[in-house]
Amino acid sequence: MIYPFPSNIIWCYGAYQALYREMRGIDFYEGLPPDINSLSNALIVIDDLMSELSGDSKLTKLFTKGSHHRNLSVIFVVQNVFFKGIRDISLNAHYMFLFKNPRDKSQVMNIGKQLYPGKSKFFREVYEDATSKPFSYLLIDLKPDTSDSMRLRSGLFPGDTFFVYQPR
C-alpha cells in the first residue's frame, strides 16, 4: 500500500491504549514528539489529538512543508473535518477516508459540494454506497497527479471488493 515503505512509524496519541504494547516496530508518543520538525522518511499517525493540536503551527507545517520536503506521510484521525484551526491541514491533505457517520452527514455533504459542485446527489449516493457496510469507508484521493476517474474509491484492502466511483 505504501511504496517505498517509510523507515520509521510514529504514533502520536491523546489517550493511551493497552493495544499499543502489542504493536511492534512503532514509536509511540503522547502528543507530538519533541523532534517532530526534524523527522524524515516516516509515517506519522496522529490519533485523538484534534482538539489539542488545532491551530498548532507544527502540525500545519507537517502537512504543508514536511510531507512534501521531508518524505513524510501523515495520517490525522479527526472526528470533524471542519474543526476550528485545521483548515490548512484539510486543504493540504492528499487522502481523506470518510466513514459512516449517522449523526452528522452535513460535513460529508459539504465536502461533496466542494469536490463536485452541482453533483451533490452523485456524491451522496457514492458515500452511502461505500459506507453501507459496518466499518466501510470512502477514499477521496486528492493527489494532484491522480486521474479524476480514480478520485473516489473503496475496498482497498486484501479480501475487499474494489470499487471506483465516477460521475455519470
N, C-alpha and C positions, 0 to 999 in steps of 0.2 A: 504493500500500500504506500509505503514511503521509500523513495529511492533518490539518492543514496540514503541509507538509514543513518540518523544522527549518532554521533559518538556519545552523547550524554542525554539522559532523560531526567528532567527536573519536574517535580510535582509540588506545586505551591498550594497549600490548603488553608482553609479557615477553621475547619473542625476536624480534629484527628479521628481516624477510623482504625480499628484493630486490623482490618484487612491490609493495611499498609505494610505490616510486618511480614506478610506473605509475598509481597511483590518485590521480586529481585531485580537488580540492575537499575533501580530508580533511586534518585536522591530526593528525599522529602524535606520540605521546609514549611514551617508555619509562617505564612505571609511570603513576601518575595525574598529571595536570598540576597545577602548584602552585596554580592559581586554581580548582580543582575546585569549591570551595564558593561561587564567585560566578558560575559558568556558568548560563545560562538559554537557553531555546529551542534545545536541542541534542539530537542523537542521539549517545549515548556508547556505544562498543563497548569492552568490557574483555575482552581476549583473552590467554589463557595467564598469568593473574595470580592464579589461585585460591589457591595456597599463600602467595604473598607478601601477599595482601590479606585473608586470613581473619582475622576479628576486628578489622579496621580500621574504626574508627568513621566515617571519611569515606565509605567505601563503603556502610556500612549507612545513613548519612544520605541518600545518593543515592537509595536505594530507599524509605526511609520518609518523607522530607520533600521531597527535591529533585524527585523525579518528580512529586509532587503539587502543589507550590507554585511550582516554577520552570520548569515546562513542559519537563521532561527525559524523554527515553526512553532507558532504559539496557538494553543487551544485555550480559549477563555470561556468557561462554563458560566452562563448567565441565565437568569430567570426572566429578565426584562431587557429586550434588545434596545429599548429606548430609555434606559435608565439615565438619570442626570449624570453628566460627566463622562459618558463613554461614546459620544457621537463620533469623535475622530477614530476611535477603535472600530466602531461599526462600519464606517465608511472605508476603512483600510483593510478589512477582513477579506481574505481570499475565499473562504468557505464559510457557509452557515449551515448548521444542521438544525432543522426545526422538528420538534417532537410534538405529539398531540397535547394540546392544552385546552381542555373543555371550559376552563374558567375565563380565558381572555383570548378570543380569536381576533380581536381588533388589531393587535400587534402584527399578527401574521398577515392580515388583510392589508395593513399599511405597507408592509414590505412588498406584497404583491402589487400594490398600486405604484410603488416606486419602480419596481422592475419591469412591470408590464402595464403601463398606462393604457387605459381603455380596454384591458383584457383581464379585469379583476375576477370575472366569473371563471375564466380558464385557470387562473392561479388558485382560486378557492377549490375548484374541482381536483386539481393536481394535489394540493395539500391534503384534502380529505382522503383521496385515494392512497397516497403514500403513507399516511398515518392511520390507516383504518385498522391495523392490527396492533396489539399491545407492543409497546417499545419500538415501534417502527418510526421512520423518520423520512424527511425530505432533505436532500443535499442540494444547496444552492451554490453552484460553482461560479465565483466572481473573478477568477483569474483573468487578466486581460487577454491571454493567449488561448483561452478556451473558446471553442466554437459555440455560437449561440444555440446551435442544435443540441449541445451537451450540457447546458446550464442547469437543468433540473433532473436529478437522478435519485434513485433509491435502490436498495438491495445490493449494496456494495460488498458485503462480506461473504465468505465461502458458505455455500449452502442456501443462500438467499436467491430469490429470483430478481435479476437485474432489470430495472426499468429506466427508460429515458423518456421524459415528457417534453412534448413540443407543441407550440400553439398550432391550432388548425388553420 
